[in-house]
Amino acid sequence: MGFLKFPRAMPEEILNKIKNYLKSNPKIIPIIVFQLLLLVCAGLLVFGHPTLAEAVSVIAYFIILTGTIILLISSIRGALSD
């Protein structure tokens, strides 16, 4: 499998790209947090903590709701200013 060579990015370069992307698109942060919390919920369920997983999932859904409302308000403001 030596014929397939993919360029490796340095971890610092990857982190800088992520930071720049999040700075240019801060509205997606609640979506990313939601997805990470759902992964935490899955892990909690796997390790036998369904009550804690349910509590984390409720927090995750409130975060995605907040993010959706923020996106809705910003898109309405953008449409009204044009």
N, C-alpha and C positions, 0 to 999 in steps of 0.2 A: 504494500500500500504506500510505497514511497513516491509514486508518481503524482499523487494528489498533495500539493503543498498549498496551504492556505496561509495568507499573511496573518501574523498574530499581532493584535493591537496591545499596546502596553496597558495595564490596568489604570494608570493615571490618565491616559488618553481617553479611555472609555468613561471614566468618571467625569472628566471634563466635558465630554460630549453630552452625558446625561445632565450635568448641571446646566449647561448652556440650553439644552432643550427645555428643561423645566423652567428656566428663567424666561424663555421666550413664550412658553405656553403654561402659565401657572394654573390655568383652569382645569388641567387634567390631573392635578395632584390628588383631589378627592377620589378620582377613579382608580388611581394607582394604589392609594391607601385601602380602598374598598377591596381590591383584588388581593392585596397582601393579607388583609384580615380574613378573607375567605379561605386563603391557604392555611392560615393559623387555625381557623375553625376545622378544616379538614384534618389537620394534624391532631388537634384536641380530640376529635371523634375517633381517630385511629388509636390514640393512646387511652381511650376509655374515660373521657371527661365530657360527657354530653351536656351537662348543665352549664359548664363554663363555655363550651362551644356555642351554646344557644345565646348566652349573654354577649359574647364577642360578635356573633352574627347580628344581633340587634343593633349594636354600636356601628357595625359595618353598614347596615341598611340606612341608619340615620345619616351617616357620612355621605353615602351615595345620593340620598335625598337632598342633602344640603348642596352637594356639588351640582346636581341637576337644576336646582332652583337658581344657583349662581349663574350657570350657563344660560338658563332661560332669561334671566334678567339682563345679562350682558348682550344677548342676541336681540332682545327687544329694544334695548338702548341703542344698539348699533343700527337697527332698522329705523328707529325714529330720528336718529341724527343724520341719516342719508337723505 
